Amino acid sequence: MIKEFKCTICGQAMDQKYLPMKNWNIDGLLCGKCYSKKIFEHYPGKHVRVNTSD
């Protein structure tokens, strides 16, 4: 049986799961959209994604 994970905030099914940071006080997993939204709420400014696979 495959368990389908749902985002704690929006309730949407997730392909990729993200753990919230402890200081966010969120119990459960987040989807990418909600995780990004929380990042911007708690850490305002410009966020640049870095590819570390090189």
MOJO-V596662 format. One record per backbone hydrogen bond with DSSP energy under -0.5 kcal/mol. CO is the residue of the C=O (numbers start at 1). NH is the residue of the N-H. If there is no record, write none. Layout:
co=CO nh=NH
co=CO nh=NH
This chain:
co=1 nh=3
co=3 nh=5
co=5 nh=14
co=7 nh=11
co=12 nh=7
co=18 nh=30
co=21 nh=24
co=22 nh=25
co=26 nh=28
co=28 nh=20
co=29 nh=8
co=30 nh=18
co=31 nh=35
co=32 nh=36
co=33 nh=37
co=34 nh=38
co=35 nh=39
co=36 nh=40
co=37 nh=41
co=38 nh=42
co=39 nh=43
co=47 nh=49
co=50 nh=52
